[in-house]
Amino acid sequence: MGGGSVAADELRLLIERAERLAEEKKGIADDEKDVFAEAKGRGYDPKAIRRIIAIRKKNKEDYREEEAILETYLAALGMI
């Protein structure tokens, strides 16, 4: 029976840790939302900022390759 108590304590600690992380994640999401609202209030385009952030996460070669493929497809569709 003692083993069950240890397992229950371990499970409770894991659940509490996951709950704390979820609270932190919500706080960070709220902070991020505030940053984008501030950017919009100052006249910046939040969609463009999000796109720049996504680009900055990528390897330069991967980004260049994606852009080249996109440009090829757009040209084939007569969009550029």
Phi and psi in radians as a Rosetta constraint file:
Dihedral C 1 N 2 CA 2 C 2 CIRCULARHARMONIC -1.051 0.35
Dihedral N 2 CA 2 C 2 N 3 CIRCULARHARMONIC -0.596 0.35
Dihedral C 2 N 3 CA 3 C 3 CIRCULARHARMONIC -1.128 0.35
Dihedral N 3 CA 3 C 3 N 4 CIRCULARHARMONIC -0.598 0.35
Dihedral C 3 N 4 CA 4 C 4 CIRCULARHARMONIC -1.160 0.35
Dihedral N 4 CA 4 C 4 N 5 CIRCULARHARMONIC -0.628 0.35
Dihedral C 4 N 5 CA 5 C 5 CIRCULARHARMONIC -1.160 0.35
Dihedral N 5 CA 5 C 5 N 6 CIRCULARHARMONIC -0.721 0.35
Dihedral C 5 N 6 CA 6 C 6 CIRCULARHARMONIC -1.127 0.35
Dihedral N 6 CA 6 C 6 N 7 CIRCULARHARMONIC -0.773 0.35
Dihedral C 6 N 7 CA 7 C 7 CIRCULARHARMONIC -1.099 0.35
Dihedral N 7 CA 7 C 7 N 8 CIRCULARHARMONIC -0.691 0.35
Dihedral C 7 N 8 CA 8 C 8 CIRCULARHARMONIC -1.144 0.35
Dihedral N 8 CA 8 C 8 N 9 CIRCULARHARMONIC -0.713 0.35
Dihedral C 8 N 9 CA 9 C 9 CIRCULARHARMONIC -1.117 0.35
Dihedral N 9 CA 9 C 9 N 10 CIRCULARHARMONIC -0.743 0.35
Dihedral C 9 N 10 CA 10 C 10 CIRCULARHARMONIC -1.101 0.35
Dihedral N 10 CA 10 C 10 N 11 CIRCULARHARMONIC -0.766 0.35
Dihedral C 10 N 11 CA 11 C 11 CIRCULARHARMONIC -1.089 0.35
Dihedral N 11 CA 11 C 11 N 12 CIRCULARHARMONIC -0.765 0.35
Dihedral C 11 N 12 CA 12 C 12 CIRCULARHARMONIC -1.066 0.35
Dihedral N 12 CA 12 C 12 N 13 CIRCULARHARMONIC -0.753 0.35
Dihedral C 12 N 13 CA 13 C 13 CIRCULARHARMONIC -1.121 0.35
Dihedral N 13 CA 13 C 13 N 14 CIRCULARHARMONIC -0.695 0.35
Dihedral C 13 N 14 CA 14 C 14 CIRCULARHARMONIC -1.123 0.35
Dihedral N 14 CA 14 C 14 N 15 CIRCULARHARMONIC -0.741 0.35
Dihedral C 14 N 15 CA 15 C 15 CIRCULARHARMONIC -1.121 0.35
Dihedral N 15 CA 15 C 15 N 16 CIRCULARHARMONIC -0.774 0.35
Dihedral C 15 N 16 CA 16 C 16 CIRCULARHARMONIC -1.097 0.35
Dihedral N 16 CA 16 C 16 N 17 CIRCULARHARMONIC -0.689 0.35
Dihedral C 16 N 17 CA 17 C 17 CIRCULARHARMONIC -1.116 0.35
Dihedral N 17 CA 17 C 17 N 18 CIRCULARHARMONIC -0.750 0.35
Dihedral C 17 N 18 CA 18 C 18 CIRCULARHARMONIC -1.106 0.35
Dihedral N 18 CA 18 C 18 N 19 CIRCULARHARMONIC -0.670 0.35
Dihedral C 18 N 19 CA 19 C 19 CIRCULARHARMONIC -1.139 0.35
Dihedral N 19 CA 19 C 19 N 20 CIRCULARHARMONIC -0.733 0.35
Dihedral C 19 N 20 CA 20 C 20 CIRCULARHARMONIC -1.097 0.35
Dihedral N 20 CA 20 C 20 N 21 CIRCULARHARMONIC -0.734 0.35
Dihedral C 20 N 21 CA 21 C 21 CIRCULARHARMONIC -1.115 0.35
Dihedral N 21 CA 21 C 21 N 22 CIRCULARHARMONIC -0.683 0.35
Dihedral C 21 N 22 CA 22 C 22 CIRCULARHARMONIC -1.101 0.35
Dihedral N 22 CA 22 C 22 N 23 CIRCULARHARMONIC -0.691 0.35
Dihedral C 22 N 23 CA 23 C 23 CIRCULARHARMONIC -1.132 0.35
Dihedral N 23 CA 23 C 23 N 24 CIRCULARHARMONIC -0.747 0.35
Dihedral C 23 N 24 CA 24 C 24 CIRCULARHARMONIC -1.105 0.35
Dihedral N 24 CA 24 C 24 N 25 CIRCULARHARMONIC -0.723 0.35
Dihedral C 24 N 25 CA 25 C 25 CIRCULARHARMONIC -1.085 0.35
Dihedral N 25 CA 25 C 25 N 26 CIRCULARHARMONIC -0.714 0.35
Dihedral C 25 N 26 CA 26 C 26 CIRCULARHARMONIC -1.120 0.35
Dihedral N 26 CA 26 C 26 N 27 CIRCULARHARMONIC -0.725 0.35
Dihedral C 26 N 27 CA 27 C 27 CIRCULARHARMONIC -1.082 0.35
Dihedral N 27 CA 27 C 27 N 28 CIRCULARHARMONIC -0.735 0.35
Dihedral C 27 N 28 CA 28 C 28 CIRCULARHARMONIC -1.156 0.35
Dihedral N 28 CA 28 C 28 N 29 CIRCULARHARMONIC -0.728 0.35
Dihedral C 28 N 29 CA 29 C 29 CIRCULARHARMONIC -1.074 0.35
Dihedral N 29 CA 29 C 29 N 30 CIRCULARHARMONIC -0.697 0.35
Dihedral C 29 N 30 CA 30 C 30 CIRCULARHARMONIC -1.123 0.35
Dihedral N 30 CA 30 C 30 N 31 CIRCULARHARMONIC -0.722 0.35
Dihedral C 30 N 31 CA 31 C 31 CIRCULARHARMONIC -1.095 0.35
Dihedral N 31 CA 31 C 31 N 32 CIRCULARHARMONIC -0.741 0.35
Dihedral C 31 N 32 CA 32 C 32 CIRCULARHARMONIC -1.104 0.35
Dihedral N 32 CA 32 C 32 N 33 CIRCULARHARMONIC -0.729 0.35
Dihedral C 32 N 33 CA 33 C 33 CIRCULARHARMONIC -1.049 0.35
Dihedral N 33 CA 33 C 33 N 34 CIRCULARHARMONIC -0.728 0.35
Dihedral C 33 N 34 CA 34 C 34 CIRCULARHARMONIC -1.089 0.35
Dihedral N 34 CA 34 C 34 N 35 CIRCULARHARMONIC -0.698 0.35
Dihedral C 34 N 35 CA 35 C 35 CIRCULARHARMONIC -1.093 0.35
Dihedral N 35 CA 35 C 35 N 36 CIRCULARHARMONIC -0.781 0.35
Dihedral C 35 N 36 CA 36 C 36 CIRCULARHARMONIC -1.215 0.35
Dihedral N 36 CA 36 C 36 N 37 CIRCULARHARMONIC -0.584 0.35
Dihedral C 36 N 37 CA 37 C 37 CIRCULARHARMONIC -1.160 0.35
Dihedral N 37 CA 37 C 37 N 38 CIRCULARHARMONIC -0.697 0.35
Dihedral C 37 N 38 CA 38 C 38 CIRCULARHARMONIC -1.136 0.35
Dihedral N 38 CA 38 C 38 N 39 CIRCULARHARMONIC -0.750 0.35
Dihedral C 38 N 39 CA 39 C 39 CIRCULARHARMONIC -1.041 0.35
Dihedral N 39 CA 39 C 39 N 40 CIRCULARHARMONIC -0.782 0.35
Dihedral C 39 N 40 CA 40 C 40 CIRCULARHARMONIC -1.104 0.35
Dihedral N 40 CA 40 C 40 N 41 CIRCULARHARMONIC -0.716 0.35
Dihedral C 40 N 41 CA 41 C 41 CIRCULARHARMONIC -1.111 0.35
Dihedral N 41 CA 41 C 41 N 42 CIRCULARHARMONIC -0.454 0.35
Dihedral C 41 N 42 CA 42 C 42 CIRCULARHARMONIC -1.606 0.35
Dihedral N 42 CA 42 C 42 N 43 CIRCULARHARMONIC 0.078 0.35
Dihedral C 42 N 43 CA 43 C 43 CIRCULARHARMONIC 1.691 0.35
Dihedral N 43 CA 43 C 43 N 44 CIRCULARHARMONIC 0.093 0.35
Dihedral C 43 N 44 CA 44 C 44 CIRCULARHARMONIC -1.565 0.35
Dihedral N 44 CA 44 C 44 N 45 CIRCULARHARMONIC 2.701 0.35
Dihedral C 44 N 45 CA 45 C 45 CIRCULARHARMONIC -1.597 0.35
Dihedral N 45 CA 45 C 45 N 46 CIRCULARHARMONIC 1.922 0.35
Dihedral C 45 N 46 CA 46 C 46 CIRCULARHARMONIC -1.018 0.35
Dihedral N 46 CA 46 C 46 N 47 CIRCULARHARMONIC -0.599 0.35
Dihedral C 46 N 47 CA 47 C 47 CIRCULARHARMONIC -1.116 0.35
Dihedral N 47 CA 47 C 47 N 48 CIRCULARHARMONIC -0.715 0.35
Dihedral C 47 N 48 CA 48 C 48 CIRCULARHARMONIC -1.156 0.35
Dihedral N 48 CA 48 C 48 N 49 CIRCULARHARMONIC -0.688 0.35
Dihedral C 48 N 49 CA 49 C 49 CIRCULARHARMONIC -1.117 0.35
Dihedral N 49 CA 49 C 49 N 50 CIRCULARHARMONIC -0.744 0.35
Dihedral C 49 N 50 CA 50 C 50 CIRCULARHARMONIC -1.089 0.35
Dihedral N 50 CA 50 C 50 N 51 CIRCULARHARMONIC -0.685 0.35
Dihedral C 50 N 51 CA 51 C 51 CIRCULARHARMONIC -1.132 0.35
Dihedral N 51 CA 51 C 51 N 52 CIRCULARHARMONIC -0.739 0.35
Dihedral C 51 N 52 CA 52 C 52 CIRCULARHARMONIC -1.088 0.35
Dihedral N 52 CA 52 C 52 N 53 CIRCULARHARMONIC -0.745 0.35
Dihedral C 52 N 53 CA 53 C 53 CIRCULARHARMONIC -1.062 0.35
Dihedral N 53 CA 53 C 53 N 54 CIRCULARHARMONIC -0.760 0.35
Dihedral C 53 N 54 CA 54 C 54 CIRCULARHARMONIC -1.100 0.35
Dihedral N 54 CA 54 C 54 N 55 CIRCULARHARMONIC -0.707 0.35
Dihedral C 54 N 55 CA 55 C 55 CIRCULARHARMONIC -1.140 0.35
Dihedral N 55 CA 55 C 55 N 56 CIRCULARHARMONIC -0.748 0.35
Dihedral C 55 N 56 CA 56 C 56 CIRCULARHARMONIC -1.121 0.35
Dihedral N 56 CA 56 C 56 N 57 CIRCULARHARMONIC -0.407 0.35
Dihedral C 56 N 57 CA 57 C 57 CIRCULARHARMONIC -1.327 0.35
Dihedral N 57 CA 57 C 57 N 58 CIRCULARHARMONIC -0.351 0.35
Dihedral C 57 N 58 CA 58 C 58 CIRCULARHARMONIC -1.535 0.35
Dihedral N 58 CA 58 C 58 N 59 CIRCULARHARMONIC 2.708 0.35
Dihedral C 58 N 59 CA 59 C 59 CIRCULARHARMONIC -1.177 0.35
Dihedral N 59 CA 59 C 59 N 60 CIRCULARHARMONIC 2.423 0.35
Dihedral C 59 N 60 CA 60 C 60 CIRCULARHARMONIC -1.008 0.35
Dihedral N 60 CA 60 C 60 N 61 CIRCULARHARMONIC -0.712 0.35
Dihedral C 60 N 61 CA 61 C 61 CIRCULARHARMONIC -1.160 0.35
Dihedral N 61 CA 61 C 61 N 62 CIRCULARHARMONIC -0.726 0.35
Dihedral C 61 N 62 CA 62 C 62 CIRCULARHARMONIC -1.084 0.35
Dihedral N 62 CA 62 C 62 N 63 CIRCULARHARMONIC -0.730 0.35
Dihedral C 62 N 63 CA 63 C 63 CIRCULARHARMONIC -1.103 0.35
Dihedral N 63 CA 63 C 63 N 64 CIRCULARHARMONIC -0.803 0.35
Dihedral C 63 N 64 CA 64 C 64 CIRCULARHARMONIC -1.065 0.35
Dihedral N 64 CA 64 C 64 N 65 CIRCULARHARMONIC -0.708 0.35
Dihedral C 64 N 65 CA 65 C 65 CIRCULARHARMONIC -1.132 0.35
Dihedral N 65 CA 65 C 65 N 66 CIRCULARHARMONIC -0.768 0.35
Dihedral C 65 N 66 CA 66 C 66 CIRCULARHARMONIC -1.051 0.35
Dihedral N 66 CA 66 C 66 N 67 CIRCULARHARMONIC -0.764 0.35
Dihedral C 66 N 67 CA 67 C 67 CIRCULARHARMONIC -1.141 0.35
Dihedral N 67 CA 67 C 67 N 68 CIRCULARHARMONIC -0.685 0.35
Dihedral C 67 N 68 CA 68 C 68 CIRCULARHARMONIC -1.119 0.35
Dihedral N 68 CA 68 C 68 N 69 CIRCULARHARMONIC -0.744 0.35
Dihedral C 68 N 69 CA 69 C 69 CIRCULARHARMONIC -1.134 0.35
Dihedral N 69 CA 69 C 69 N 70 CIRCULARHARMONIC -0.779 0.35
Dihedral C 69 N 70 CA 70 C 70 CIRCULARHARMONIC -1.044 0.35
Dihedral N 70 CA 70 C 70 N 71 CIRCULARHARMONIC -0.778 0.35
Dihedral C 70 N 71 CA 71 C 71 CIRCULARHARMONIC -1.098 0.35
Dihedral N 71 CA 71 C 71 N 72 CIRCULARHARMONIC -0.703 0.35
Dihedral C 71 N 72 CA 72 C 72 CIRCULARHARMONIC -1.076 0.35
Dihedral N 72 CA 72 C 72 N 73 CIRCULARHARMONIC -0.795 0.35
Dihedral C 72 N 73 CA 73 C 73 CIRCULARHARMONIC -1.148 0.35
Dihedral N 73 CA 73 C 73 N 74 CIRCULARHARMONIC -0.742 0.35
Dihedral C 73 N 74 CA 74 C 74 CIRCULARHARMONIC -1.089 0.35
Dihedral N 74 CA 74 C 74 N 75 CIRCULARHARMONIC -0.712 0.35
Dihedral C 74 N 75 CA 75 C 75 CIRCULARHARMONIC -1.131 0.35
Dihedral N 75 CA 75 C 75 N 76 CIRCULARHARMONIC -0.712 0.35
Dihedral C 75 N 76 CA 76 C 76 CIRCULARHARMONIC -1.118 0.35
Dihedral N 76 CA 76 C 76 N 77 CIRCULARHARMONIC -0.529 0.35
Dihedral C 76 N 77 CA 77 C 77 CIRCULARHARMONIC -1.546 0.35
Dihedral N 77 CA 77 C 77 N 78 CIRCULARHARMONIC 0.009 0.35
Dihedral C 77 N 78 CA 78 C 78 CIRCULARHARMONIC 1.253 0.35
Dihedral N 78 CA 78 C 78 N 79 CIRCULARHARMONIC 0.452 0.35
Dihedral C 78 N 79 CA 79 C 79 CIRCULARHARMONIC -1.622 0.35
Dihedral N 79 CA 79 C 79 N 80 CIRCULARHARMONIC -0.226 0.35
